[in-house]
Amino acid sequence: MKEFLFETKELILSQGTIAVLAIIQIRIVAKSLGPESYGIIGVYLGIIGLCFRFLSSRNSDLVLINYKNYGGNFLISSIIFELCMGLFSVFLSLILLIITSNFELLDVKSIPNYLLLFICSRVFLNLLEVFKGTFTYIGDMKTYSVVESVVSILRFALVVFFILQNPSIENFFIALSLHSFLAGLIILFVLIFSNKNKDKKVDFKEYIKISKNNFFKIRTDQAVGLIPAQLDVVVLGLLTDFYSAGIYRVARKLVEPVNYIVVAFSPWMLNKINKDDKYNFRKLIFNILFPISIGIILIYIIYGEDMLILIAGIDYISAYIPLLILLIGYIFYLLTFWSRHFLFINDLITQHTIGRLLYLVIFVSLSILLIESLTFNGVAISISAGMVIQKLYEIYVYFKTKASQ
């Protein structure tokens, strides 16, 4: 445990800071805007996030595996690649928003200017994938943590400032747009000036060539998981009402600190597995993850309703039940998060894709059955059930792989 805390202290501090700021931001934004406007924001972010995650999410893994398998200095080429993916994502976002508005799924006749600004600015956040992959590979967790913290603090400061000036959906997205531009500049500066790679530069065409196979594997894997990960709030908002979407979004936001723990441990875990293919996961689970999980469960059960009232306000008290339902899936995900990294490092990403496909099938099936009668509780059940089934499958593949080695 001492060794673990020593090696991950920067990551834990970074993600802890991000989690605290996220909770404070929920309090300010959710209480200032109310459940309906908060639900509308969730729908917009879900649609735009779907397009960007489709082409860029987990491209840090692509950078990491390129460093592992190929020599050469491809930093500039990877930056150009991510910016190109961002531009394609802008195009997809605009098409999807036009379709939803034309079918009158959204209460707008045209795409607001503030959304156009946000979509274009979102391109610069793609540089974060290059940063994560690079610094995970070299094992510089201190710089990794500092940059993530600075980017998150900047986002928090801008959102809070603009919402307190004038609580509106427009101001929220203007704040996010400024954050994307400034964060992109910070990340680009760190990447360029910290690059000490003296190997031969890999041009853009060569980078495309070495990345092609793994890129499509990762993109297929991410595409399968996009619907439950990004569209739960969207589906709820479009098929029921924005109020229900706002209630559910608060529940999911308040359980996301569990995910911050996973995010904190992930680069450390990838670095460990990359160096030691016989890493002891049993020790990790019982000595570290299980005690953390018990503590989290007790906190949410005992203080969950009080946290909801304190953070979001009495208008969101209905979020307590979906919060507890989501907690089941998130805790199971925390206990087994390492399985995804094991599959990735051992070139079994296809198996992870199958697990995500199971997650998708469970999510869609249960949502169709439950959303009309249980609204946000039904979506929470479908998300948790999908998470558990996916991770059970990954654990099965892990034991099967270990038995054959």
Secondary structure, DSSP 8 states (H G I E B T S, - for coil): -HHHHHHHHHHHHHHHHHHHHHHHHHHHHHHHHHHHHHHHHHHHHHHHHHHHHHHHTTHHHHHHHHHHH--SB-HHHHHHHHHHHHHHHHHHHHHHHHHHHHTTSSS-SS--HHHHHHHHHGGGGGHHHHHHHHHHHHT-HHHHHHHHHHHHHHHHHHHHHHHHH--SHHHHHHHHHHHHHHHHHHHHHHHHHT----S-B--HHHHHHHHHHHHHHHHHHHHHHHHHHHSHHHHHHHHT-HHHHHHHHHHHHHHTHHHHHHHHHHHHHHHHHHH-TT--HHHHIIIIIHHHHHHHHHHHHHHHHHHHHHHT-GGGGGGHHHHHHHHHHHHHHHHHTHHHHHHHHTT-HHHHHHHHHHHHHHHHHHHHHHHHHHHHHHHHHHHHHHHHHHHHHHHHHHHHHHHH-
